[in-house]
């Protein structure tokens, strides 16, 4: 008798239960790039990804600072600053997405995990508690300037490497948004009394307009 044929393997039963607790392998390491047909050489794309990830890490920290200070704002201008800082935070979050997507467009890996961001950022860590309002605003301004310095330098160098898209993103979005937000913040640090009284006028006259006693 001919040997019996082996039974065909049973088809995998389908169901609605999710496959939970899956562990995958890393298929692209951070700091590497894939080959994309976007008319840019690998060295230019690698350089742009490195510079963009620095801006991205610092911008994510700036966004978090804006939200923290939005919650902790206080004093006579609480309402105005509470709303302003939240508006700025929303604009920074849009920048985070734009910069991250540019990194992906270049074939890289955008830094996203907050713990990784904390390792890369150059923005100093604030106290865990609340600071005085001028100190919180100054901290935001300093973070803005740090990002602007990085963005200006990166924009100039990436364009020389032929990456007009990255340079345009840094100039038209990161730099212009940052400059405008820095202006709004800086004007809140001008030492102007909320109410002009006769005593205030006398004090300003006495000190020659410096406001110092």
Backbone as a ProteinNet text record, in pm:
[ID]
protein_1_A
[PRIMARY]
XXXXXXXXXXXXXXXXXXXXXXXXXXXXXXXXXXXXXXXXXXXXXXXXXXXXXXXXXXXXXXXXXXXXXXXXXXXXXXXXXXXXXXXXXXXXXXXXXXXXXXXXXXXXXXXXXXXXXXXXXXXXXXXXXXXXXXXXXXXXXXXXXXXXXXXXXXXXXXXXXXXXXXXXXXXXXXXXXXXXXXXXXXXXXXXXXXXXXXXXXXXXXXXXXXXXX
[TERTIARY]
84.6	0	87.3	50.8	130.2	121.7	228.2	225.9	115.2	58.1	-51	3.4	-73.4	-33.5	-49.7	48.5	37.8	-72.9	-138.8	-249.5	-196.8	-267.8	-228.8	-237.8	-140.8	-147.5	-276.4	-328	-453.9	-434.5	-527.9	-520.7	-528	-450.6	-450	-587.7	-637.2	-770.2	-765.1	-852.6	-857.7	-958.8	-927.6	-1018.5	-1004.4	-1070.6	-1070.2	-977.6	-908.4	-821.2	-692.3	-660.7	-534	-414.3	-305.7	-180.4	-106.6	-109.8	-57.2	88.1	154.4	290.3	391.7	379	473.9	604.4	714.1	846.6	906.5	946.8	1005	1154.1	1217.4	1359.5	1375.8	1483.8	1508.9	1546.6	1468.3	1493.2	1568.8	1581.7	1668.7	1717.8	1846.2	1900.6	1899.6	1889.5	1895.5	2033.2	2034.9	2161.1	2196.6	2110	2132.2	2026.2	2049.9	1953.5	1924.8	1805.4	1769.3	1791.7	1795.4	1813.4	1678.2	1657.3	1534.5	1569.6	1486.1	1513.6	1468.5	1535.9	1495.5	1605.2	1696.7	1799.2	1891.3	1920.5	2017.2	2115	2244.9	2341.9	2331	2381.7	2369.2	2436.4	2553.4	2623.4	2545.6	2477.3	2396	2275.4	2213.9	2095.7	2133.2	2247	2292.8	2321.8	2390.2	2423.1	2296	2202.5	2077.7	2000.6	1997.9	1925.8	1987.9	2119.8	2186.7	2151.1	2156.4	2125.3	1977.8	1891.1	1747.6	1710	1773.7	1741.7	1782.6	1889.5	1925.1	1817.6	1775.4	1667.2	1540.2	1514	1392.6	1392.3	1504.6	1512.2	1491.2	1558.5	1545.7	1404.7	1344	1208.7	1107.1	1126.5	1035.6	1046.7	1167.9	1185.8	1123.4	1140	1078.4	926.8	869.2	725.2	684.2	759.9	727.4	741.5	842.2	858.9	740.6	695.1	579.4	456.9	433.7	318.1	334.2	454.2	479.1	453.2	508.1	493.4	351.8	284.9	143.2	60.8	90.4	16.3	54.1	180.9	229.3	222.6	173.7	168.6	82.6	118.2	45.5	66.2	-1.8	14.8	-89.2	-74.6	-175.2	-198	-96.3	-110.9	-132.3	-182.9	-200.8	-279.6	-395.3	-484.3	-418.8	-359.2	-297.6	-181.5	-94.3	22.1	-17.7	-116.6	-166	-209.4	-281.8	-327.8	-213.4	-125.7	-15	77.8	114.3	207.5	145.4	15.9	-48.7	-52.7	-74.3	-71.8	67	170.8	307.2	337.8	288.2	311.1	251.9	131	68.2	149.3	205.4	287.6	417.8	474.9	596.2	567	450.5	414.1	401.6	351.8	346	486.1	580.2	719.1	780	749.5	800	761.5	636.5	589.2	656	670.7	731.2	877.5	952	1093.7	1108.8	1027	1034	1002.9	903.5	867.8	975.3	1048.1	1160	1270.7	1298.3	1398.5	1357.7	1230.9	1183.1	1188.5	1158.8	1165.3	1306.2	1405.2	1545.6	1594.4	1508.2	1546.3	1600.4	1593.8	1648.7	1545.1	1584.4	1496.1	1484.6	1362.4	1339.7	1338.4	1406.5	1407.2	1267.8	1212.5	1076.1	1054.6	1122.8	1105.2	1155.7	1074.2	1117.6	1247.7	1274.1	1398.5	1518.3	1499.3	1605.6	1623.9	1510.8	1515.5	1598	1575.9	1647.9	1797.8	1838.7	1980.9	2044.2	1964.8	2019.2	2008.3	1907.6	1881.8	1994.6	2011.1	2107.9	2037.6	1904.9	1828.7	1839.6	1885	1900.7	1768.6	1777.2	1657.2	1615	1486.3	1437.5	1414.9	1390.9	1349	1218	1197	1071.7	952.7	978.5	871.9	852.5	783	751.6	859.6	887.5	975.9	892.5	956.4	889.6	861.1	756.6	713	823.8	899	1005.1	1110.3	1138.4	1237	1185.7	1056.7	1000.2	1004.7	971.3	975.2	1117.9	1212.3	1353	1403	1359.1	1400.6	1350.9	1228.8	1176.4	1255.5	1289.1	1366.7	1503.7	1568	1700.5	1693.8	1588.3	1571.2	1547.8	1467.6	1444.4	1575.6	1656.6	1781.7	1874.3	1878.5	1961.5	1918.8	1788	1737.7	1763.5	1746.5	1769	1914.8	2007.4	2149.9	2176.1	2123.7	2141.1	2075.2	1954.5	1880.5	1945.8	1995.3	2063.7	2186.6	2266.6	2388.3	2354.4	2256.2	2218.2	2159.3	2079.8	2019.2	2126.4	2226.9	2333.5	2415.7	2442.7	2530.4	2457.7	2331	2259	2234.3	2217.4	2193.9	2320.4	2438.3	2563.3	2583.6	2514.8	2524.6	2414.1	2336.1	2232.8	2097.3	2084.4	1955.9	1871.7	1812.7	1730.7	1606.6	1550.1	1428.8	1448.9	1559.4	1587.5	1615.9	1693.3	1723.4	1596.6	1508.4	1382	1296	1288.2	1210.6	1264.9	1396.7	1456.4	1432.7	1443.5	1426.9	1279.8	1197	1058.3	969.7	1006.3	921.3	989.6	1102.8	1166	1213.2	1287.3	1345.1	1236.9	1150.1	1049.7	951.8	911.4	822.9	894.2	1018.4	1094.8	1119.3	1153	1178	1051.5	938.8	813.7	774.5	788.1	753.7	848.7	976.4	1072.5	1037.5	992.9	951.9	836.5	734.8	619.5	661.2	751.4	796	878.2	971.3	1062.2	986.7	879.7	804.1	735.2	714	654.9	756.8	883.5	987.5	1029.9	963.7	988.1	926.5	1001	955.7	862.6	737.6	637.5	527.8	497.4	390.1	256.6	174.3	41	-46.8	-23.7	-101.2	-3.8	-21.3	66.7	8.2	75.4	29.3	122.7	80.1	166.5	297.9	292.5	413.4	506.5	449.1	532.1	604.3	532.9	592.9	705.4	684.1	788.7	911.9	890.1	1000.9	1082.5	1013	1082.3	1162.8	1102.9	1172.1	1296.3	1284.2	1394.1	1512.4	1482.6	1588.3	1634.4	1580.6	1620.6	1569.2	1457.3	1396.7	1448.7	1545.6	1600.8	1511.8	1430.2	1345.1	1417.4	1548.9	1624.2	1622.5	1616.3	1615.7	1758.1
-119.9	0	123.7	223.3	346.7	413.2	480.6	545.4	649.5	656.3	753.4	894.4	977.4	1118.1	1188.1	1273.6	1348.8	1451.6	1471.9	1568	1709.7	1788.6	1928.9	2003.2	2093.5	2168.1	2246.2	2245.5	2316.1	2465.9	2527.9	2673	2741.7	2849.6	2922.4	2982.6	2955.6	3004.4	3154.3	3226.1	3370.3	3402.8	3505.4	3548.1	3696.9	3744.7	3888.1	3926.1	3827.2	3855.6	3924.5	4043.3	4108.7	4026.6	4034.4	3972	4071	4047	4142.4	4111.1	4211.4	4196.8	4149.4	4202.4	4165.3	4242	4177	4238.5	4233.4	4348.7	4352.8	4379.6	4365.2	4397.2	4535.3	4601.9	4734.4	4718.3	4778	4761.1	4879.1	4987.7	5098.4	5168	5179.4	5240.8	5392.3	5457.5	5603.3	5648.8	5753.6	5803	5745.4	5660.1	5605.2	5661.2	5643.7	5690.9	5580	5583.5	5495.2	5567.9	5492.7	5551.6	5587.8	5718.6	5767	5842.2	5832	5900.8	6046.5	6127.6	6268.4	6363.4	6311.4	6393.9	6464.8	6398.7	6450.7	6340.2	6368.5	6264.4	6223.9	6105.6	6049.8	6136.8	6194.5	6274.9	6400.5	6460.9	6579.8	6543.3	6431.6	6389.9	6350.3	6282.9	6245.5	6369.2	6466.4	6589.3	6663.5	6675	6745.9	6676.3	6544.4	6470.9	6495.9	6501.3	6527.7	6665.7	6766.6	6902.9	6916.8	6856.8	6864.9	6795.1	6683.1	6613.5	6693.7	6774.2	6862.1	6968.7	7030.4	7129.4	7063.8	6942.8	6871.4	6841.6	6795	6765.6	6891.9	6999.9	7125	7183	7167.8	7220.2	7142.3	7012	6934	6976.1	7008.8	7057.6	7195.7	7281.7	7414.7	7402.3	7312.2	7288.4	7248.9	7157.1	7111.8	7225.8	7311.3	7427	7522.1	7543.5	7630.6	7576.8	7446.2	7389	7398.9	7370.7	7379.4	7520.8	7620.8	7759	7810.8	7758.9	7790.7	7748.6	7631.1	7584	7661.9	7700.2	7760.2	7912.7	7972.4	8118.6	8174.4	8295.4	8358.8	8509.5	8581.2	8725.1	8803.2	8937.6	9024.1	8995.6	8945.7	8917.3	8768.1	8697.7	8552.7	8515.9	8577.7	8535.7	8554.4	8672.8	8701	8606.8	8587.9	8501.8	8354.4	8316.4	8178.3	8143.3	8232.8	8209.5	8220.1	8319.1	8339.2	8217.7	8168.8	8056.4	7930.4	7913.9	7797.3	7809.4	7930.6	7954.1	7922.6	7972.4	7945.7	7796.1	7728.3	7583.7	7510.6	7549.9	7487.3	7508.3	7628	7656.6	7577.1	7559.3	7478.7	7331.8	7285.4	7146.6	7124.1	7224.3	7214.2	7207.2	7283.3	7278	7140.5	7082.9	6948.8	6851.3	6855.1	6764	6793.1	6921.1	6958	6914.3	6937.2	6900.1	6747.8	6678.7	6532.5	6472.7	6526.3	6473	6502.4	6613.9	6641.8	6538.3	6501.4	6397.6	6267.5	6231.7	6108.1	6118.2	6235.6	6256.4	6234.2	6267.6	6250.9	6107.9	6021.5	5882.8	5852	5948.8	5929.3	5883.2	5889.3	5855.5	5978.9	6027.4	6145.5	6105.1	6183.4	6156	6183.1	6084.2	6099.6	6063.7	5963	5921.9	6032.5	6078.5	6187.1	6157.6	6030.7	5996.6	6013.4	5986.3	6010	6159.4	6230	6376.3	6438.9	6392.2	6446.4	6423.7	6317.8	6290.7	6383.4	6428.7	6508.7	6659.1	6703.5	6847.7	6922.8	7047.5	7137.6	7240.3	7238.4	7332.6	7289.9	7379.9	7342	7301.2	7209.2	7162.8	7267.4	7300.8	7397.1	7328.2	7405.1	7343.1	7268	7165.5	7091.1	7174.5	7269.4	7353.1	7479.4	7576	7701.6	7805.7	7887.2	8002.2	8129.8	8242.4	8370.5	8390.6	8465	8481.7	8533.8	8641.3	8687.1	8580.3	8497	8390	8286.1	8254.2	8158.1	8212.2	8340.5	8400	8406.8	8441.6	8447	8309.8	8206.3	8070	8033.1	8072.5	8046.8	8123.1	8248.1	8328.6	8268.1	8219.3	8159.6	8032.9	7954.2	7834.1	7872.2	7976.1	8024.8	8064.2	8140.5	8187.7	8071.4	7972	7854.4	7783.9	7768.4	7704	7790.5	7920.1	8010.3	8009.5	8007.3	7999.4	7871.8	7760.1	7631.9	7633.7	7689.2	7689.3	7778.2	7894.7	7983.1	7914.3	7853.3	7787.1	7668.1	7587.8	7471.1	7510.6	7617.9	7662.7	7705.1	7777.3	7824.3	7707.6	7609.5	7499.6	7395.8	7371.4	7271.9	7321.7	7451.8	7502.8	7491.5	7503	7487.8	7343.2	7249.5	7108.5	7068	7166.7	7140.8	7105	7106.5	7068.9	7193.5	7241.7	7363	7341.9	7221.1	7194.5	7208.9	7154.9	7167.5	7312.1	7379.8	7520.1	7604.3	7579.1	7654	7628.5	7503.1	7469.7	7544.9	7545.1	7610.6	7762	7821.7	7967.4	8006.9	7945.9	7992.2	7950.3	7842.6	7797.4	7808.7	7742.2	7741.3	7880.6	7946.6	8077.2	8184.3	8191.5	8299.2	8282.7	8160.3	8138.2	8171.2	8126	8151.2	8298.4	8372.2	8515.3	8588.8	8554.7	8621.5	8590.9	8466.6	8430	8495.6	8504	8569.2	8716.7	8781.3	8922.1	8937.2	8852.7	8860.4	8838.3	8744.8	8718.6	8835.1	8884.7	8989.4	9114.3	9146.6	9268	9256.2	9134.4	9117	9135.7	9147.9	9166.6	9312.1	9401.3	9544.7	9588.3	9659.9	9696.8	9817.9	9793.2	9898.8	9875.9	9973.7	9955.9	9932.3	9850	9825.3	9948.9	10028	10149.6	10264.4	10373	10488.9	10584.1	10599.3	10688.2	10806.5	10904.6	11019.7	10976.6	10879.8	10832.1	10763.7	10690.5	10624	10727.3	10831.4	10936.5	11005.5	11034.4	11097.7	11008.7	10879.4	10785.2	10777.9	10772.7	10766.6	10894.5	11009.7	11137.1	11141.9	11094.8	11098.1	11011.5	10896.6	10802	10820.9	10925.3	10949.8	10849.2	10783.9	10689.3	10548.1	10524.1	10388.5	10297.2	10356.7	10276.4	10219.1	10248.8	10195.5	10292.8	10236.9	10322.2	10353.1
0	0	0	-76.2	-73.9	62.9	101.4	232.9	240.7	357.7	378	367.1	303	291.1	425.1	454.7	580.5	568.7	678.4	678.3	659.9	584.7	565	697.4	720.7	847.2	857.6	975.5	997	980.3	917.2	899	1034.8	1047.4	1173.7	1198	1313.8	1346.6	1373.8	1308.7	1329.2	1438.2	1511.8	1616.9	1640.7	1743.6	1771.6	1886.6	1943.3	2056.7	2010.1	2062.6	2025.5	2071.7	1996.4	2035.9	2125	2253.2	2349.7	2385.1	2444.9	2499.9	2395.5	2275.3	2171.1	2188.6	2160.3	2165.1	2025.2	1974.7	1841.6	1847.7	1733.9	1726.2	1663.9	1695.3	1639.5	1492.5	1404.9	1262	1201.6	1275.1	1233.6	1358.3	1374.1	1495.1	1482.8	1598.5	1602.6	1554.3	1472.9	1418.9	1282.9	1229.9	1095.9	1001.2	871.1	771.4	671.2	615.1	505.2	373.3	265.9	134.5	75.5	55.1	-5.7	-135	-237.7	-364.5	-361.3	-280.1	-267.6	-316.6	-397.1	-463.8	-364.9	-252.6	-155.9	-119.9	-120	-85.2	61.2	91.1	225.9	330.1	297.3	398.8	434.6	337.7	364.8	449.4	419.3	495.4	638.5	653.1	786.4	871.3	811.2	884.5	925	833	863.3	974.4	973.1	1077.9	1214.7	1220.6	1348	1400.6	1313.3	1356.5	1391.3	1313	1339.8	1469.4	1500.1	1624.1	1746.3	1735	1846	1866.1	1755.9	1763.1	1814.9	1770.1	1810.5	1959.8	2012.6	2155.9	2238.2	2199.7	2274.7	2262.5	2146.7	2127.2	2209.6	2222.2	2307	2453.7	2496.8	2634	2649.3	2548.6	2554	2561.6	2484.1	2491.5	2633.2	2693.1	2828.8	2929.2	2910.5	2999.2	2987	2864.2	2843.9	2917.9	2909	2977.7	3129.1	3179.3	3322.9	3372.8	3303	3347.7	3323	3222.8	3200.8	3323.2	3377	3495	3619.8	3632.4	3757	3757.8	3651.2	3643.4	3755.6	3801.8	3912.1	3908.1	3995.4	4003.8	3925.7	3921.6	3858.6	3710.6	3641.2	3497.9	3472.3	3573.7	3560.6	3435.6	3417.3	3309.8	3173.4	3151.9	3022.2	2993.4	3093.8	3072.8	3066.4	3144.2	3139.9	2997.5	2934	2797.3	2697.1	2714.4	2620.7	2618.6	2736.8	2742.2	2682.4	2698.5	2639.3	2487	2437.5	2292.4	2237.3	2305.4	2261.4	2266.2	2369.1	2380.3	2260.1	2220.2	2104.2	1977.1	1962	1843.6	1846.1	1965.5	1977.1	1946.3	1986	1957.4	1806.5	1734.9	1588.9	1530.1	1588.4	1542.3	1567.4	1682.8	1714.9	1603.7	1563.2	1459.9	1326.2	1291.8	1163	1155.6	1263.8	1264.6	1262.7	1341.9	1345.1	1207.9	1140.1	1009.3	905.4	923.5	832.5	851.3	976.4	1002	933.6	945.2	882.8	730.6	677	532.3	478.9	559.7	520.6	540.7	595.2	615.3	753	843.9	977.4	1077.8	1204.4	1315.8	1405.1	1422.5	1506.7	1653.5	1736.2	1880.1	1935.5	2007.5	2054.4	2199.8	2250.5	2388.9	2481.4	2577.3	2666.8	2739.8	2770	2838.5	2746.8	2617.7	2520	2497.4	2490.3	2475.6	2588.6	2711.3	2827.4	2816.3	2748.2	2730.5	2627.2	2530.1	2420.6	2442.7	2517.1	2525.2	2594.3	2553.7	2617.3	2706	2706.4	2788.4	2935	3024.6	3165.5	3229.2	3323.5	3393.8	3496.7	3502	3600.7	3735.3	3841	3967	3948	4028.9	4019.1	4066	4155.8	4207.7	4125.1	4185.4	4116.4	4143.7	4043.2	4056.9	4050.9	4079.2	4061.1	3912.6	3882.5	3744.4	3653.3	3689.4	3599.9	3573.1	3672.8	3653.8	3555.2	3563.2	3469	3326	3309.8	3176.5	3124.4	3212.7	3172.2	3129.6	3199.3	3165	3024	2992	2858	2752	2782	2688.2	2662.1	2766.9	2751	2666.4	2684.8	2602.9	2457.1	2435.7	2299.5	2233.6	2305	2245.2	2211.9	2298.7	2273.9	2145.3	2128	2006.6	1884.2	1897.9	1784.8	1739.8	1833.2	1797	1717.1	1766.8	1698.1	1560.9	1552.4	1426.7	1321.7	1362.5	1267.4	1208	1294.5	1247.7	1158.4	1200.6	1121.9	987.1	984.4	858.3	758.7	808.1	719.9	664.7	747.7	705.5	620.8	651.1	570.4	429.1	412.5	277.6	193.2	255.7	180	135.6	203.3	166.3	69.7	25.5	-73.7	-17.6	116.3	177.5	199.7	91.1	98.6	183.2	181.2	257.6	406.1	457.3	600.7	637.6	555.1	582.9	583	487	479.8	603.6	647.9	767.7	889.2	903.9	1019.8	1017.8	899.7	889.9	898.3	815.2	802	917.8	988.8	1098.1	1235	1251.7	1384.3	1423.9	1336.6	1371.6	1380.9	1283.3	1284.9	1400	1428.7	1543.6	1672.9	1685.5	1807.7	1832.4	1727	1742.4	1787	1727.6	1762.6	1907.2	1948.3	2084.8	2184.8	2150.7	2239.4	2258.1	2153	2163.1	2262	2249	2339	2484.3	2506.8	2643.7	2699.1	2618.7	2665.5	2706.8	2635.8	2668.4	2804.1	2853.1	2985.7	3097.4	3061.4	3162.6	3176.2	3101.7	3118.8	3250.7	3332.8	3466.8	3459.3	3424.6	3412.6	3515.6	3600.3	3699	3630.8	3692.9	3638.1	3652.3	3759.1	3782.7	3802.9	3730.5	3741.1	3845.1	3957.4	4064.2	4076.8	4156.4	4180.3	4243.9	4335.9	4402.5	4303.1	4208.5	4107.3	4022.9	3983	3901.1	3976.6	4105.6	4186.3	4195.8	4213.2	4227.1	4098.5	3983.8	3855.9	3833.3	3869.9	3854.3	3941.9	4065.6	4161.5	4116	4054.4	4015.6	3871	3805.3	3668.6	3569.1	3605	3512.7	3523.2	3613.3	3624.9	3706.4	3794.7	3880	4000.1	4014.6	4126.9	4244.2	4361.7	4481.4	4523.4
[MASK]
+++++++++++++++++++++++++++++++++++++++++++++++++++++++++++++++++++++++++++++++++++++++++++++++++++++++++++++++++++++++++++++++++++++++++++++++++++++++++++++++++++++++++++++++++++++++++++++++++++++++++++++++++++++

